[in-house]
Amino acid sequence: MPPRLVVKNLCSYFFTRSGLVKAVNDISFTIDQGETLALVGESGCGKSMTALSLLRLLPEPGRVVNGEIRLSGHDLLMLPDIEMRRIRGNEISMIFQEPMTSLNPVFRIGEQIAEVLRLHEGASPRQALDKAAELLVLVGISDPERRLRDYPHQLSGGQRQRIMIAIALACDPKLLIADEPTTALDVTIQAQIMDLLKKLKEERQMATLLISHDLGIVAGNADKLAIMYAGKIVETGPVAKLFNNPLHPYTQGLLNCIPRLGQKEALPTIPGQLPDLREHHDGCLFIERCNTPSPPCGHRAPELIEIETEHWVRCWRY
């Protein structure tokens, strides 16, 4: 069976007055039906811009300048705007980072879920509200009839995130993008939300793109992992391979930053910061922060190469 999502050589640039920003720079990946790919990296490395590129919702002055985005064989970059609007929320859904800013504060919860069903499935107002109540039960919200009449400010953070999941799943999408779905939630609620997403993915056989900076969440919820740095994927492969044998120094640094039970010494950090993507870089983008640079690193950018089956890395050491 072919992959549900195929991304090839995707480049998304921002044409600013101060220079060209290569936010997403020639990245490729695939996600199969029922599979979760986690995209991991620190803030500013291009994770959310990748997600917005898939939806063709890049803010100005950004645009996709190259590549292919194929969902079930159809190249989304070649579709007219009216067709892409039909696909958003229907075949591709996204759970955004902060549900309080994603939900409209002046509309009741029921109206916001029902709107998706009316627009994409042509449901009547009554049918849409009935389906909305079913979706609330699906995502674990009790007393759905009452909650449909509530406003977002009347719900807890965990409940609002469940509402966002209900909206995202309303039309049974082929691809679900979850952008930091547990931001600002406590650890117990985080676990509940991730367990819910995992259960729904398995039941519906969705392809899922999970965007996170938390490797602990990724370890228990993803099948494949792609480490992103400064707009590029620097290492990718099955989750177990990357956790057991991290090859890129950035991946190693991220894993070393995970706190361990009983740890008393200070956590190690990755020195420095992301490079300015408006500047031209001949060599490896990670060279200023790497503790084991080699002579070619400053002169030529490394390619992504396969070290072992399905395990790829972008580093001159290999």
ZADO-1210 file (C-alpha; in nm, 4 decimals, padded with zeros to 6 digits):
<atoms>
<atom x="00.0000" y="00.0000" z="00.0000" code="MET" pos="1"/>
<atom x="00.1467" y="00.3432" z="-00.0956" code="PRO" pos="2"/>
<atom x="00.2087" y="00.5984" z="00.1823" code="PRO" pos="3"/>
<atom x="-00.0856" y="00.8185" z="00.2807" code="ARG" pos="4"/>
<atom x="00.1347" y="01.1318" z="00.2739" code="LEU" pos="5"/>
<atom x="00.4488" y="01.1872" z="00.0656" code="VAL" pos="6"/>
<atom x="00.6506" y="01.5092" z="00.1039" code="VAL" pos="7"/>
<atom x="00.9404" y="01.5552" z="-00.1406" code="LYS" pos="8"/>
<atom x="01.2022" y="01.8320" z="-00.1396" code="ASN" pos="9"/>
<atom x="00.9677" y="02.0805" z="00.0298" code="LEU" pos="10"/>
<atom x="01.1021" y="02.4373" z="00.0460" code="CYS" pos="11"/>
<atom x="00.9090" y="02.7187" z="00.2147" code="SER" pos="12"/>
<atom x="01.0758" y="03.0596" z="00.2201" code="TYR" pos="13"/>
<atom x="00.9891" y="03.3989" z="00.3680" code="PHE" pos="14"/>
<atom x="01.0710" y="03.6957" z="00.1459" code="PHE" pos="15"/>
<atom x="01.1342" y="03.9664" z="00.4082" code="THR" pos="16"/>
<atom x="01.2828" y="04.3152" z="00.3734" code="ARG" pos="17"/>
<atom x="01.5840" y="04.2053" z="00.5761" code="SER" pos="18"/>
<atom x="01.6540" y="03.8993" z="00.3592" code="GLY" pos="19"/>
<atom x="01.5411" y="03.5570" z="00.2437" code="LEU" pos="20"/>
<atom x="01.4518" y="03.3212" z="00.5319" code="VAL" pos="21"/>
<atom x="01.4651" y="02.9526" z="00.4400" code="LYS" pos="22"/>
<atom x="01.2235" y="02.8340" z="00.7105" code="ALA" pos="23"/>
<atom x="01.1746" y="02.4901" z="00.5518" code="VAL" pos="24"/>
<atom x="01.4681" y="02.3909" z="00.3355" code="ASN" pos="25"/>
<atom x="01.4431" y="02.0819" z="00.1142" code="ASP" pos="26"/>
<atom x="01.2813" y="01.8294" z="00.3485" code="ILE" pos="27"/>
<atom x="01.1289" y="01.4935" z="00.2540" code="SER" pos="28"/>
<atom x="00.9315" y="01.2343" z="00.4509" code="PHE" pos="29"/>
<atom x="00.6438" y="00.9861" z="00.4202" code="THR" pos="30"/>
<atom x="00.3650" y="00.8770" z="00.6552" code="ILE" pos="31"/>
<atom x="00.1731" y="00.5529" z="00.6046" code="ASP" pos="32"/>
<atom x="-00.1906" y="00.4913" z="00.6891" code="GLN" pos="33"/>
<atom x="-00.2233" y="00.4389" z="01.0651" code="GLY" pos="34"/>
<atom x="00.1325" y="00.5631" z="01.1276" code="GLU" pos="35"/>
<atom x="00.2601" y="00.8531" z="01.3381" code="THR" pos="36"/>
<atom x="00.5650" y="01.0560" z="01.2400" code="LEU" pos="37"/>
<atom x="00.6987" y="01.2900" z="01.5075" code="ALA" pos="38"/>
<atom x="00.8755" y="01.6076" z="01.3976" code="LEU" pos="39"/>
<atom x="01.1041" y="01.7217" z="01.6790" code="VAL" pos="40"/>
<atom x="01.3303" y="02.0205" z="01.7355" code="GLY" pos="41"/>
<atom x="01.3633" y="02.3392" z="01.9381" code="GLU" pos="42"/>
<atom x="01.1517" y="02.6486" z="01.8772" code="SER" pos="43"/>
<atom x="01.2312" y="02.8198" z="01.5472" code="GLY" pos="44"/>
<atom x="01.3599" y="02.5121" z="01.3635" code="CYS" pos="45"/>
<atom x="01.0691" y="02.5018" z="01.1144" code="GLY" pos="46"/>
<atom x="00.8272" y="02.2435" z="01.2593" code="LYS" pos="47"/>
<atom x="00.5117" y="02.4570" z="01.2574" code="SER" pos="48"/>
<atom x="00.6052" y="02.6116" z="00.9212" code="MET" pos="49"/>
<atom x="00.6187" y="02.2583" z="00.7805" code="THR" pos="50"/>
<atom x="00.2659" y="02.1927" z="00.9086" code="ALA" pos="51"/>
<atom x="00.1335" y="02.5203" z="00.7670" code="LEU" pos="52"/>
<atom x="00.3017" y="02.4401" z="00.4346" code="SER" pos="53"/>
<atom x="00.1086" y="02.1124" z="00.4158" code="LEU" pos="54"/>
<atom x="-00.2146" y="02.3078" z="00.4615" code="LEU" pos="55"/>
<atom x="-00.1028" y="02.5886" z="00.2280" code="ARG" pos="56"/>
<atom x="-00.1631" y="02.8361" z="00.5090" code="LEU" pos="57"/>
<atom x="00.1791" y="03.0008" z="00.5332" code="LEU" pos="58"/>
<atom x="00.1487" y="03.3591" z="00.6601" code="PRO" pos="59"/>
<atom x="00.2731" y="03.6414" z="00.4394" code="GLU" pos="60"/>
<atom x="00.5419" y="03.6958" z="00.3156" code="PRO" pos="61"/>
<atom x="00.5996" y="03.3194" z="00.3131" code="GLY" pos="62"/>
<atom x="00.5295" y="03.0786" z="00.0317" code="ARG" pos="63"/>
<atom x="00.6145" y="02.7281" z="-00.0839" code="VAL" pos="64"/>
<atom x="00.8738" y="02.7651" z="-00.3604" code="VAL" pos="65"/>
<atom x="00.9514" y="02.4017" z="-00.4409" code="ASN" pos="66"/>
<atom x="00.8581" y="02.0429" z="-00.3733" code="GLY" pos="67"/>
<atom x="00.5642" y="01.8048" z="-00.3722" code="GLU" pos="68"/>
<atom x="00.2984" y="01.7348" z="-00.1095" code="ILE" pos="69"/>
<atom x="00.1025" y="01.4251" z="-00.2114" code="ARG" pos="70"/>
<atom x="-00.1975" y="01.3138" z="-00.0065" code="LEU" pos="71"/>
<atom x="-00.3329" y="00.9789" z="-00.1266" code="SER" pos="72"/>
<atom x="-00.1528" y="01.0405" z="-00.4567" code="GLY" pos="73"/>
<atom x="-00.2832" y="01.3940" z="-00.5219" code="HIS" pos="74"/>
<atom x="-00.0318" y="01.6822" z="-00.5232" code="ASP" pos="75"/>
<atom x="-00.1814" y="01.9483" z="-00.2952" code="LEU" pos="76"/>
<atom x="00.0442" y="02.2198" z="-00.4346" code="LEU" pos="77"/>
<atom x="-00.1164" y="02.1834" z="-00.7768" code="MET" pos="78"/>
<atom x="-00.4769" y="02.2189" z="-00.6583" code="LEU" pos="79"/>
<atom x="-00.6756" y="02.5413" z="-00.7087" code="PRO" pos="80"/>
<atom x="-00.7571" y="02.7384" z="-00.3918" code="ASP" pos="81"/>
<atom x="-01.1249" y="02.6388" z="-00.3917" code="ILE" pos="82"/>
<atom x="-01.0334" y="02.2679" z="-00.3950" code="GLU" pos="83"/>
<atom x="-00.7742" y="02.3179" z="-00.1202" code="MET" pos="84"/>
<atom x="-01.0375" y="02.4833" z="00.1000" code="ARG" pos="85"/>
<atom x="-01.2500" y="02.1702" z="00.0613" code="ARG" pos="86"/>
<atom x="-00.9588" y="01.9513" z="00.1734" code="ILE" pos="87"/>
<atom x="-00.8716" y="02.1584" z="00.4817" code="ARG" pos="88"/>
<atom x="-01.0743" y="02.0360" z="00.7779" code="GLY" pos="89"/>
<atom x="-01.2065" y="01.7487" z="00.5699" code="ASN" pos="90"/>
<atom x="-00.9172" y="01.5316" z="00.4494" code="GLU" pos="91"/>
<atom x="-00.6499" y="01.7154" z="00.6516" code="ILE" pos="92"/>
<atom x="-00.7184" y="01.8444" z="01.0024" code="SER" pos="93"/>
<atom x="-00.4926" y="02.0240" z="01.2465" code="MET" pos="94"/>
<atom x="-00.4887" y="02.0516" z="01.6245" code="ILE" pos="95"/>
<atom x="-00.3215" y="02.3801" z="01.7131" code="PHE" pos="96"/>
<atom x="-00.0946" y="02.4540" z="02.0081" code="GLN" pos="97"/>
<atom x="-00.3215" y="02.6686" z="02.2254" code="GLU" pos="98"/>
<atom x="-00.6933" y="02.5798" z="02.2229" code="PRO" pos="99"/>
<atom x="-00.7986" y="02.8994" z="02.4025" code="MET" pos="100"/>
<atom x="-00.6766" y="03.1101" z="02.1086" code="THR" pos="101"/>
<atom x="-00.7986" y="02.8597" z="01.8458" code="SER" pos="102"/>
<atom x="-01.1579" y="02.8441" z="01.9720" code="LEU" pos="103"/>
<atom x="-01.3803" y="03.1474" z="01.9111" code="ASN" pos="104"/>
<atom x="-01.4646" y="03.2937" z="02.2552" code="PRO" pos="105"/>
<atom x="-01.8046" y="03.4366" z="02.1476" code="VAL" pos="106"/>
<atom x="-01.9536" y="03.1145" z="02.0028" code="PHE" pos="107"/>
<atom x="-02.0785" y="02.8146" z="02.1958" code="ARG" pos="108"/>
<atom x="-01.8881" y="02.4870" z="02.1667" code="ILE" pos="109"/>
<atom x="-02.1735" y="02.3173" z="01.9808" code="GLY" pos="110"/>
<atom x="-02.1819" y="02.5871" z="01.7136" code="GLU" pos="111"/>
<atom x="-01.8082" y="02.5596" z="01.6515" code="GLN" pos="112"/>
<atom x="-01.8143" y="02.1810" z="01.6057" code="ILE" pos="113"/>
<atom x="-02.1358" y="02.1897" z="01.4020" code="ALA" pos="114"/>
<atom x="-01.9932" y="02.4494" z="01.1612" code="GLU" pos="115"/>
<atom x="-01.7354" y="02.1995" z="01.0321" code="VAL" pos="116"/>
<atom x="-02.0048" y="01.9394" z="00.9678" code="LEU" pos="117"/>
<atom x="-02.2348" y="02.1856" z="00.7910" code="ARG" pos="118"/>
<atom x="-01.9582" y="02.3182" z="00.5645" code="LEU" pos="119"/>
<atom x="-01.7912" y="01.9913" z="00.4685" code="HIS" pos="120"/>
<atom x="-02.0670" y="01.7311" z="00.4960" code="GLU" pos="121"/>
<atom x="-02.3767" y="01.9386" z="00.4206" code="GLY" pos="122"/>
<atom x="-02.5405" y="01.8377" z="00.7503" code="ALA" pos="123"/>
<atom x="-02.8528" y="02.0173" z="00.8666" code="SER" pos="124"/>
<atom x="-02.8252" y="02.2224" z="01.1911" code="PRO" pos="125"/>
<atom x="-02.9976" y="01.9442" z="01.3882" code="ARG" pos="126"/>
<atom x="-02.7863" y="01.6683" z="01.2345" code="GLN" pos="127"/>
<atom x="-02.4693" y="01.8686" z="01.2975" code="ALA" pos="128"/>
<atom x="-02.5507" y="01.9199" z="01.6663" code="LEU" pos="129"/>
<atom x="-02.6376" y="01.5520" z="01.7110" code="ASP" pos="130"/>
<atom x="-02.3046" y="01.4525" z="01.5514" code="LYS" pos="131"/>
<atom x="-02.1259" y="01.7123" z="01.7689" code="ALA" pos="132"/>
<atom x="-02.2669" y="01.5468" z="02.0811" code="ALA" pos="133"/>
<atom x="-02.1419" y="01.2083" z="01.9563" code="GLU" pos="134"/>
<atom x="-01.7960" y="01.3551" z="01.8986" code="LEU" pos="135"/>
<atom x="-01.7836" y="01.4908" z="02.2542" code="LEU" pos="136"/>
<atom x="-01.8569" y="01.1420" z="02.3858" code="VAL" pos="137"/>
<atom x="-01.5857" y="01.0056" z="02.1552" code="LEU" pos="138"/>
<atom x="-01.3213" y="01.2391" z="02.3015" code="VAL" pos="139"/>
<atom x="-01.4223" y="01.1655" z="02.6598" code="GLY" pos="140"/>
<atom x="-01.6305" y="01.4683" z="02.7603" code="ILE" pos="141"/>
<atom x="-01.9172" y="01.3864" z="02.9947" code="SER" pos="142"/>
<atom x="-02.2639" y="01.5456" z="02.9808" code="ASP" pos="143"/>
<atom x="-02.2218" y="01.6431" z="02.6132" code="PRO" pos="144"/>
<atom x="-02.5635" y="01.8115" z="02.5792" code="GLU" pos="145"/>
<atom x="-02.4702" y="02.0645" z="02.8457" code="ARG" pos="146"/>
<atom x="-02.1154" y="02.1149" z="02.7163" code="ARG" pos="147"/>
<atom x="-02.2458" y="02.1973" z="02.3689" code="LEU" pos="148"/>
<atom x="-02.4079" y="02.5068" z="02.5213" code="ARG" pos="149"/>
<atom x="-02.0910" y="02.6176" z="02.7022" code="ASP" pos="150"/>
<atom x="-01.8460" y="02.8847" z="02.5882" code="TYR" pos="151"/>
<atom x="-01.4699" y="02.8100" z="02.5726" code="PRO" pos="152"/>
<atom x="-01.3921" y="03.0075" z="02.8903" code="HIS" pos="153"/>
<atom x="-01.6213" y="02.7744" z="03.0885" code="GLN" pos="154"/>
<atom x="-01.4018" y="02.4719" z="03.0161" code="LEU" pos="155"/>
<atom x="-01.0676" y="02.3593" z="03.1579" code="SER" pos="156"/>
<atom x="-00.7539" y="02.3470" z="02.9433" code="GLY" pos="157"/>
<atom x="-00.7831" y="01.9702" z="02.9004" code="GLY" pos="158"/>
<atom x="-01.1499" y="01.9965" z="02.8007" code="GLN" pos="159"/>
<atom x="-01.0717" y="02.2683" z="02.5452" code="ARG" pos="160"/>
<atom x="-00.8033" y="02.0503" z="02.3917" code="GLN" pos="161"/>
<atom x="-01.0525" y="01.7639" z="02.3678" code="ARG" pos="162"/>
<atom x="-01.2913" y="02.0021" z="02.1894" code="ILE" pos="163"/>
<atom x="-01.0151" y="02.0833" z="01.9395" code="MET" pos="164"/>
<atom x="-00.9630" y="01.7108" z="01.8824" code="ILE" pos="165"/>
<atom x="-01.3389" y="01.6657" z="01.8275" code="ALA" pos="166"/>
<atom x="-01.3386" y="01.9455" z="01.5664" code="ILE" pos="167"/>
<atom x="-01.0321" y="01.7962" z="01.3955" code="ALA" pos="168"/>
<atom x="-01.1918" y="01.4495" z="01.3774" code="LEU" pos="169"/>
<atom x="-01.5398" y="01.5659" z="01.2761" code="ALA" pos="170"/>
<atom x="-01.4976" y="01.4733" z="00.9079" code="CYS" pos="171"/>
<atom x="-01.2836" y="01.1629" z="00.9601" code="ASP" pos="172"/>
<atom x="-00.9620" y="01.3083" z="00.8069" code="PRO" pos="173"/>
<atom x="-00.6979" y="01.1037" z="00.6260" code="LYS" pos="174"/>
<atom x="-00.4182" y="01.3109" z="00.7826" code="LEU" pos="175"/>
<atom x="-00.4153" y="01.4613" z="01.1317" code="LEU" pos="176"/>
<atom x="-00.1546" y="01.7238" z="01.2211" code="ILE" pos="177"/>
<atom x="-00.1082" y="01.7709" z="01.5956" code="ALA" pos="178"/>
<atom x="00.1066" y="02.0792" z="01.6653" code="ASP" pos="179"/>
<atom x="00.2260" y="02.0632" z="02.0278" code="GLU" pos="180"/>
<atom x="-00.1136" y="01.9240" z="02.1377" code="PRO" pos="181"/>
<atom x="-00.0219" y="01.9161" z="02.5084" code="THR" pos="182"/>
<atom x="00.1217" y="02.2677" z="02.5466" code="THR" pos="183"/>
<atom x="00.0276" y="02.4340" z="02.8794" code="ALA" pos="184"/>
<atom x="-00.1364" y="02.1165" z="03.0160" code="LEU" pos="185"/>
<atom x="-00.0231" y="01.9429" z="03.3343" code="ASP" pos="186"/>
<atom x="00.1466" y="01.6045" z="03.3101" code="VAL" pos="187"/>
<atom x="-00.1619" y="01.3973" z="03.3956" code="THR" pos="188"/>
<atom x="-00.3780" y="01.5711" z="03.1338" code="ILE" pos="189"/>
<atom x="-00.0935" y="01.5461" z="02.8801" code="GLN" pos="190"/>
<atom x="-00.0941" y="01.1685" z="02.9190" code="ALA" pos="191"/>
<atom x="-00.4732" y="01.1521" z="02.8818" code="GLN" pos="192"/>
<atom x="-00.4689" y="01.3636" z="02.5627" code="ILE" pos="193"/>
<atom x="-00.1888" y="01.1595" z="02.4045" code="MET" pos="194"/>
<atom x="-00.3590" y="00.8297" z="02.4971" code="ASP" pos="195"/>
<atom x="-00.6794" y="00.9596" z="02.3379" code="LEU" pos="196"/>
<atom x="-00.4999" y="01.0615" z="02.0153" code="LEU" pos="197"/>
<atom x="-00.3234" y="00.7255" z="01.9958" code="LYS" pos="198"/>
<atom x="-00.6489" y="00.5335" z="02.0481" code="LYS" pos="199"/>
<atom x="-00.8381" y="00.7367" z="01.7856" code="LEU" pos="200"/>
<atom x="-00.5518" y="00.7041" z="01.5355" code="LYS" pos="201"/>
<atom x="-00.5532" y="00.3250" z="01.5698" code="GLU" pos="202"/>
<atom x="-00.9328" y="00.3032" z="01.5432" code="GLU" pos="203"/>
<atom x="-00.9534" y="00.5287" z="01.2367" code="ARG" pos="204"/>
<atom x="-00.6192" y="00.4342" z="01.0761" code="GLN" pos="205"/>
<atom x="-00.5224" y="00.7989" z="01.0277" code="MET" pos="206"/>
<atom x="-00.1803" y="00.9147" z="00.9215" code="ALA" pos="207"/>
<atom x="-00.0591" y="01.1491" z="01.1960" code="THR" pos="208"/>
<atom x="00.2088" y="01.4172" z="01.2005" code="LEU" pos="209"/>
<atom x="00.2965" y="01.4905" z="01.5642" code="LEU" pos="210"/>
<atom x="00.4945" y="01.8119" z="01.6184" code="ILE" pos="211"/>
<atom x="00.6702" y="01.8338" z="01.9531" code="SER" pos="212"/>
<atom x="00.9830" y="01.9318" z="02.1399" code="HIS" pos="213"/>
<atom x="00.9149" y="01.6736" z="02.4140" code="ASP" pos="214"/>
<atom x="01.0998" y="01.3495" z="02.3407" code="LEU" pos="215"/>
<atom x="00.9260" y="01.1819" z="02.6339" code="GLY" pos="216"/>
<atom x="00.5885" y="01.2256" z="02.4634" code="ILE" pos="217"/>
<atom x="00.7328" y="01.1162" z="02.1300" code="VAL" pos="218"/>
<atom x="00.8819" y="00.7947" z="02.2715" code="ALA" pos="219"/>
<atom x="00.5446" y="00.6481" z="02.3625" code="GLY" pos="220"/>
<atom x="00.3309" y="00.7841" z="02.0801" code="ASN" pos="221"/>
<atom x="00.5247" y="00.7866" z="01.7506" code="ALA" pos="222"/>
<atom x="00.6369" y="00.5189" z="01.5071" code="ASP" pos="223"/>
<atom x="00.8968" y="00.7280" z="01.3217" code="LYS" pos="224"/>
<atom x="01.0976" y="01.0307" z="01.4297" code="LEU" pos="225"/>
<atom x="01.2440" y="01.3170" z="01.2270" code="ALA" pos="226"/>
<atom x="01.4810" y="01.5579" z="01.4016" code="ILE" pos="227"/>
<atom x="01.4621" y="01.9055" z="01.2491" code="MET" pos="228"/>
<atom x="01.7234" y="02.1792" z="01.2824" code="TYR" pos="229"/>
<atom x="01.7322" y="02.5200" z="01.1119" code="ALA" pos="230"/>
<atom x="01.4824" y="02.4200" z="00.8445" code="GLY" pos="231"/>
<atom x="01.6390" y="02.0815" z="00.7609" code="LYS" pos="232"/>
<atom x="01.5859" y="01.7241" z="00.8760" code="ILE" pos="233"/>
<atom x="01.9182" y="01.6145" z="01.0281" code="VAL" pos="234"/>
<atom x="01.8241" y="01.2617" z="01.1359" code="GLU" pos="235"/>
<atom x="01.5247" y="01.0372" z="01.0789" code="THR" pos="236"/>
<atom x="01.4207" y="00.6775" z="01.1325" code="GLY" pos="237"/>
<atom x="01.2131" y="00.4486" z="01.3552" code="PRO" pos="238"/>
<atom x="01.1759" y="00.5836" z="01.7088" code="VAL" pos="239"/>
<atom x="01.3547" y="00.2876" z="01.8713" code="ALA" pos="240"/>
<atom x="01.6591" y="00.3252" z="01.6432" code="LYS" pos="241"/>
<atom x="01.7022" y="00.6953" z="01.7137" code="LEU" pos="242"/>
<atom x="01.6600" y="00.6527" z="02.0892" code="PHE" pos="243"/>
<atom x="01.8940" y="00.3538" z="02.1094" code="ASN" pos="244"/>
<atom x="02.1543" y="00.4784" z="01.8631" code="ASN" pos="245"/>
<atom x="02.1377" y="00.8572" z="01.8066" code="PRO" pos="246"/>
<atom x="02.3959" y="00.9569" z="01.5451" code="LEU" pos="247"/>
<atom x="02.3685" y="01.3321" z="01.4859" code="HIS" pos="248"/>
<atom x="02.5223" y="01.5470" z="01.7646" code="PRO" pos="249"/>
<atom x="02.1988" y="01.7504" z="01.7804" code="TYR" pos="250"/>
<atom x="01.9908" y="01.4352" z="01.8399" code="THR" pos="251"/>
<atom x="02.2398" y="01.3253" z="02.1042" code="GLN" pos="252"/>
<atom x="02.2169" y="01.6663" z="02.2715" code="GLY" pos="253"/>
<atom x="01.8355" y="01.6574" z="02.2794" code="LEU" pos="254"/>
<atom x="01.8341" y="01.3100" z="02.4339" code="LEU" pos="255"/>
<atom x="02.0937" y="01.4115" z="02.6928" code="ASN" pos="256"/>
<atom x="01.8637" y="01.6959" z="02.8031" code="CYS" pos="257"/>
<atom x="01.5900" y="01.4546" z="02.9145" code="ILE" pos="258"/>
<atom x="01.5737" y="01.4441" z="03.2979" code="PRO" pos="259"/>
<atom x="01.6161" y="01.0983" z="03.4473" code="ARG" pos="260"/>
<atom x="01.4660" y="00.9557" z="03.7642" code="LEU" pos="261"/>
<atom x="01.6963" y="01.0163" z="04.0610" code="GLY" pos="262"/>
<atom x="01.9246" y="01.2524" z="03.8675" code="GLN" pos="263"/>
<atom x="02.1095" y="01.4916" z="04.0998" code="LYS" pos="264"/>
<atom x="02.3569" y="01.6644" z="03.8714" code="GLU" pos="265"/>
<atom x="02.2569" y="01.9541" z="03.6475" code="ALA" pos="266"/>
<atom x="02.1172" y="01.8651" z="03.3073" code="LEU" pos="267"/>
<atom x="02.3565" y="01.9175" z="03.0153" code="PRO" pos="268"/>
<atom x="02.2603" y="02.1851" z="02.7631" code="THR" pos="269"/>
<atom x="02.3267" y="02.2442" z="02.3949" code="ILE" pos="270"/>
<atom x="02.5403" y="02.5613" z="02.3791" code="PRO" pos="271"/>
<atom x="02.4632" y="02.8498" z="02.1460" code="GLY" pos="272"/>
<atom x="02.1495" y="02.9146" z="01.9455" code="GLN" pos="273"/>
<atom x="01.9983" y="02.8564" z="01.6026" code="LEU" pos="274"/>
<atom x="02.1849" y="03.0250" z="01.3155" code="PRO" pos="275"/>
<atom x="02.0377" y="03.3291" z="01.1422" code="ASP" pos="276"/>
<atom x="01.8584" y="03.1762" z="00.8445" code="LEU" pos="277"/>
<atom x="01.8807" y="03.5060" z="00.6518" code="ARG" pos="278"/>
<atom x="02.2554" y="03.4558" z="00.6185" code="GLU" pos="279"/>
<atom x="02.4301" y="03.2337" z="00.3644" code="HIS" pos="280"/>
<atom x="02.5899" y="02.9205" z="00.5121" code="HIS" pos="281"/>
<atom x="02.8361" y="02.7109" z="00.3117" code="ASP" pos="282"/>
<atom x="02.8850" y="02.4347" z="00.5660" code="GLY" pos="283"/>
<atom x="02.6881" y="02.2469" z="00.8292" code="CYS" pos="284"/>
<atom x="02.4288" y="02.4650" z="01.0045" code="LEU" pos="285"/>
<atom x="02.5071" y="02.2976" z="01.3386" code="PHE" pos="286"/>
<atom x="02.8839" y="02.3623" z="01.3320" code="ILE" pos="287"/>
<atom x="02.8838" y="02.6479" z="01.5870" code="GLU" pos="288"/>
<atom x="02.7138" y="02.4258" z="01.8476" code="ARG" pos="289"/>
<atom x="02.8818" y="02.0938" z="01.7663" code="CYS" pos="290"/>
<atom x="03.1381" y="01.9469" z="02.0082" code="ASN" pos="291"/>
<atom x="03.2983" y="01.7210" z="01.7424" code="THR" pos="292"/>
<atom x="03.3345" y="01.9268" z="01.4204" code="PRO" pos="293"/>
<atom x="03.5557" y="01.7951" z="01.1401" code="SER" pos="294"/>
<atom x="03.7360" y="01.9836" z="00.8559" code="PRO" pos="295"/>
<atom x="03.4604" y="01.9536" z="00.5899" code="PRO" pos="296"/>
<atom x="03.1909" y="02.0862" z="00.8283" code="CYS" pos="297"/>
<atom x="03.2732" y="02.4526" z="00.7695" code="GLY" pos="298"/>
<atom x="03.2945" y="02.4343" z="00.3901" code="HIS" pos="299"/>
<atom x="03.0304" y="02.1970" z="00.2593" code="ARG" pos="300"/>
<atom x="02.6796" y="02.1095" z="00.3773" code="ALA" pos="301"/>
<atom x="02.6405" y="01.7352" z="00.4467" code="PRO" pos="302"/>
<atom x="02.3781" y="01.5301" z="00.2650" code="GLU" pos="303"/>
<atom x="02.1183" y="01.3070" z="00.4309" code="LEU" pos="304"/>
<atom x="02.2556" y="00.9520" z="00.3987" code="ILE" pos="305"/>
<atom x="02.1223" y="00.6108" z="00.5032" code="GLU" pos="306"/>
<atom x="02.3463" y="00.4523" z="00.7676" code="ILE" pos="307"/>
<atom x="02.1324" y="00.1431" z="00.8170" code="GLU" pos="308"/>
<atom x="01.7876" y="00.0379" z="00.7006" code="THR" pos="309"/>
<atom x="01.5489" y="00.3369" z="00.7376" code="GLU" pos="310"/>
<atom x="01.7992" y="00.5270" z="00.9584" code="HIS" pos="311"/>
<atom x="01.9219" y="00.8456" z="00.7883" code="TRP" pos="312"/>
<atom x="02.1573" y="01.1164" z="00.9171" code="VAL" pos="313"/>
<atom x="02.3000" y="01.4459" z="00.7878" code="ARG" pos="314"/>
<atom x="02.6522" y="01.4624" z="00.9328" code="CYS" pos="315"/>
<atom x="03.0085" y="01.4546" z="00.7946" code="TRP" pos="316"/>
<atom x="03.1168" y="01.2004" z="01.0573" code="ARG" pos="317"/>
<atom x="02.9263" y="00.9341" z="00.8624" code="TYR" pos="318"/>
</atoms>
